[in-house]
Amino acid sequence: MKLREIKVRNFRNLIDVSLPIDDTTVLVGENNSGKTALLDAIRVALPRSVAARGTPFDEYDYHMSKPEDSPQTSEGISIDLWFREDKSDEWTDPLMQSLTEIVQTDPTKDLDYIGLRLSSKYDKTSKEMLTKWEFLALDGQALGGRGANPANLGKFLLYVRLFSNGKGGRREECNLTKTISQKLWACNIAIQGTASQNILILSAKSTSFLDLTRNRFAAELNGISVSQ
């Protein structure tokens, strides 16, 4: 199972971002361009456990376009994560049986998908910020019926873990909020202990630094085209 697309709306400085994810994805940008915000969006959408859910946002996470805006008047945060097979019948039978209520099949491509949305918006009735996790149909609408069972999130999280390559080749849980400055950092999204997705984060403060880093880490990037 691989994360193949991220959609973020109104989270910090990410107003409306849609990012396809390949086996290796490189993010390049100056400080405060949204690299860390994108990683934090993944982190908060995938809590370590159901018990750790709570409310993952603070008031500064809500994008506010005007000085007088507040989280209560904002349009609210939406983070969509789409996991997809790369080939038909790639996902194992145990996974399919466990997550059958939330797996969606595209009949034209014969590929299975799982979409997860974390949203947070002020509810005028309860007068509170309403934060919820929902699994999605292929059209982006929240699933109903058994697909809306809260127990589905706990089952799903058993198949999703965030890891990084630690010292000496050891695997350590990745701190996605780590400050990244002029260094190469790799985070692997691992499913059931098997690395399946690399996200390389490169912070470039200037074009000259970007050119220098391209040359220095050419071997690590394996010829990947890096663009700003």
MOGILIN-V531543 format. One record per residue. SS is DSSP state (helix for helix, strand for strand, loop for the rest). NEAR is the number of other C-alpha atoms within 10 Angstrom. D_LAST is the distance of its C-alpha to the last C-alpha in Angstrom with 2 decimals. Layout:
# MOGILIN-V531543
ss=SS near=NEAR d_last=D_LAST
ss=SS near=NEAR d_last=D_LAST
This chain:
# MOGILIN-V531543
ss=loop near=23 d_last=28.30
ss=strand near=22 d_last=24.50
ss=strand near=23 d_last=22.16
ss=strand near=18 d_last=20.53
ss=strand near=16 d_last=19.20
ss=strand near=21 d_last=18.54
ss=strand near=19 d_last=19.33
ss=strand near=24 d_last=19.33
ss=strand near=21 d_last=21.09
ss=strand near=20 d_last=21.97
ss=strand near=25 d_last=21.13
ss=loop near=18 d_last=20.29
ss=loop near=18 d_last=17.31
ss=strand near=21 d_last=16.46
ss=strand near=15 d_last=18.61
ss=strand near=12 d_last=18.09
ss=strand near=14 d_last=15.43
ss=strand near=13 d_last=16.05
ss=strand near=13 d_last=14.17
ss=strand near=11 d_last=15.75
ss=loop near=18 d_last=16.15
ss=loop near=14 d_last=16.88
ss=loop near=11 d_last=18.78
ss=strand near=14 d_last=15.67
ss=strand near=17 d_last=12.52
ss=strand near=18 d_last=9.53
ss=strand near=17 d_last=7.84
ss=strand near=19 d_last=5.26
ss=strand near=18 d_last=6.06
ss=loop near=16 d_last=9.01
ss=loop near=13 d_last=12.50
ss=loop near=9 d_last=13.87
ss=loop near=13 d_last=10.78
ss=loop near=17 d_last=12.57
ss=helix near=18 d_last=11.78
ss=helix near=19 d_last=15.43
ss=helix near=19 d_last=16.75
ss=helix near=22 d_last=15.57
ss=helix near=17 d_last=17.30
ss=helix near=17 d_last=20.24
ss=helix near=27 d_last=20.59
ss=helix near=20 d_last=21.20
ss=helix near=18 d_last=23.50
ss=helix near=16 d_last=25.67
ss=helix near=20 d_last=25.96
ss=loop near=23 d_last=27.31
ss=loop near=19 d_last=30.03
ss=loop near=16 d_last=31.77
ss=loop near=13 d_last=34.97
ss=helix near=16 d_last=36.62
ss=helix near=8 d_last=38.55
ss=helix near=10 d_last=35.38
ss=loop near=15 d_last=34.12
ss=loop near=10 d_last=35.58
ss=loop near=12 d_last=33.33
ss=loop near=15 d_last=29.88
ss=loop near=15 d_last=28.64
ss=loop near=8 d_last=29.57
ss=helix near=11 d_last=29.68
ss=helix near=11 d_last=26.32
ss=helix near=18 d_last=24.55
ss=strand near=27 d_last=25.64
ss=loop near=21 d_last=23.45
ss=loop near=22 d_last=25.76
ss=loop near=12 d_last=24.90
ss=loop near=8 d_last=28.08
ss=loop near=6 d_last=29.71
ss=loop near=7 d_last=32.80
ss=loop near=12 d_last=31.12
ss=loop near=15 d_last=31.86
ss=loop near=19 d_last=31.08
ss=loop near=17 d_last=34.29
ss=loop near=12 d_last=33.23
ss=loop near=16 d_last=29.63
ss=loop near=16 d_last=28.76
ss=loop near=21 d_last=28.37
ss=strand near=24 d_last=25.76
ss=strand near=23 d_last=25.10
ss=strand near=24 d_last=23.23
ss=strand near=23 d_last=23.69
ss=strand near=22 d_last=23.23
ss=strand near=20 d_last=24.13
ss=strand near=18 d_last=25.53
ss=strand near=20 d_last=26.55
ss=loop near=18 d_last=28.47
ss=loop near=14 d_last=26.91
ss=loop near=11 d_last=30.40
ss=loop near=11 d_last=33.68
ss=loop near=12 d_last=35.78
ss=loop near=12 d_last=33.18
ss=loop near=16 d_last=33.99
ss=loop near=9 d_last=37.19
ss=helix near=11 d_last=40.46
ss=helix near=9 d_last=40.71
ss=helix near=15 d_last=37.29
ss=helix near=14 d_last=38.27
ss=helix near=10 d_last=41.65
ss=helix near=14 d_last=40.33
ss=loop near=18 d_last=37.64
ss=loop near=15 d_last=39.51
ss=loop near=18 d_last=39.64
ss=loop near=25 d_last=35.88
ss=loop near=21 d_last=34.82
ss=strand near=18 d_last=34.15
ss=strand near=17 d_last=34.58
ss=strand near=10 d_last=33.04
ss=loop near=8 d_last=36.09
ss=loop near=6 d_last=34.30
ss=loop near=9 d_last=31.92
ss=loop near=12 d_last=34.34
ss=strand near=17 d_last=31.65
ss=strand near=22 d_last=32.05
ss=strand near=22 d_last=29.71
ss=strand near=24 d_last=29.83
ss=strand near=25 d_last=28.15
ss=strand near=23 d_last=28.33
ss=strand near=22 d_last=27.84
ss=strand near=21 d_last=28.10
ss=strand near=19 d_last=28.97
ss=strand near=21 d_last=30.44
ss=strand near=19 d_last=32.15
ss=strand near=18 d_last=35.21
ss=strand near=12 d_last=38.40
ss=loop near=10 d_last=41.00
ss=loop near=6 d_last=43.86
ss=loop near=8 d_last=43.42
ss=loop near=9 d_last=41.78
ss=strand near=11 d_last=39.27
ss=strand near=17 d_last=35.62
ss=strand near=14 d_last=35.82
ss=strand near=19 d_last=33.38
ss=strand near=16 d_last=33.67
ss=strand near=20 d_last=32.28
ss=strand near=22 d_last=32.95
ss=strand near=28 d_last=32.56
ss=strand near=24 d_last=31.62
ss=loop near=19 d_last=33.03
ss=loop near=17 d_last=30.88
ss=loop near=7 d_last=30.97
ss=loop near=12 d_last=29.43
ss=loop near=12 d_last=32.80
ss=strand near=16 d_last=34.21
ss=loop near=17 d_last=36.72
ss=loop near=14 d_last=40.34
ss=helix near=7 d_last=43.39
ss=helix near=12 d_last=42.88
ss=helix near=20 d_last=39.13
ss=helix near=17 d_last=39.32
ss=loop near=14 d_last=41.30
ss=loop near=14 d_last=39.81
ss=helix near=11 d_last=40.74
ss=helix near=19 d_last=38.04
ss=helix near=21 d_last=35.30
ss=helix near=14 d_last=37.19
ss=helix near=15 d_last=37.63
ss=helix near=18 d_last=33.96
ss=helix near=15 d_last=32.81
ss=loop near=13 d_last=35.03
ss=loop near=15 d_last=32.64
ss=loop near=19 d_last=29.40
ss=strand near=20 d_last=28.54
ss=strand near=22 d_last=25.50
ss=strand near=22 d_last=25.68
ss=strand near=22 d_last=23.92
ss=strand near=16 d_last=25.07
ss=loop near=13 d_last=27.41
ss=helix near=8 d_last=29.13
ss=helix near=6 d_last=31.20
ss=helix near=8 d_last=29.69
ss=loop near=8 d_last=31.14
ss=strand near=13 d_last=29.55
ss=strand near=13 d_last=29.11
ss=strand near=14 d_last=28.08
ss=loop near=18 d_last=24.50
ss=loop near=14 d_last=24.09
ss=loop near=20 d_last=20.95
ss=loop near=11 d_last=21.36
ss=loop near=11 d_last=21.07
ss=loop near=10 d_last=19.15
ss=loop near=16 d_last=16.13
ss=loop near=14 d_last=15.59
ss=loop near=15 d_last=14.47
ss=loop near=12 d_last=15.69
ss=strand near=13 d_last=15.10
ss=strand near=15 d_last=16.73
ss=strand near=17 d_last=17.83
ss=strand near=22 d_last=19.61
ss=strand near=21 d_last=21.78
ss=strand near=23 d_last=23.21
ss=strand near=20 d_last=26.67
ss=strand near=19 d_last=29.30
ss=loop near=12 d_last=32.86
ss=loop near=13 d_last=31.90
ss=strand near=12 d_last=29.94
ss=strand near=17 d_last=26.23
ss=strand near=15 d_last=24.70
ss=strand near=21 d_last=21.04
ss=strand near=19 d_last=18.46
ss=strand near=19 d_last=15.48
ss=strand near=18 d_last=13.52
ss=strand near=22 d_last=11.88
ss=strand near=24 d_last=10.00
ss=strand near=24 d_last=10.07
ss=loop near=22 d_last=8.69
ss=loop near=14 d_last=10.76
ss=loop near=11 d_last=10.05
ss=helix near=12 d_last=8.66
ss=helix near=10 d_last=12.00
ss=helix near=12 d_last=11.73
ss=helix near=20 d_last=8.59
ss=helix near=12 d_last=10.77
ss=helix near=13 d_last=13.73
ss=helix near=17 d_last=12.55
ss=helix near=18 d_last=11.69
ss=helix near=10 d_last=15.29
ss=helix near=11 d_last=16.86
ss=loop near=13 d_last=15.87
ss=helix near=12 d_last=16.06
ss=helix near=10 d_last=19.17
ss=helix near=11 d_last=17.93
ss=helix near=15 d_last=14.94
ss=loop near=8 d_last=17.55
ss=loop near=10 d_last=15.66
ss=loop near=13 d_last=12.95
ss=loop near=9 d_last=10.14
ss=loop near=14 d_last=6.89
ss=loop near=9 d_last=3.77
ss=loop near=11 d_last=0.00
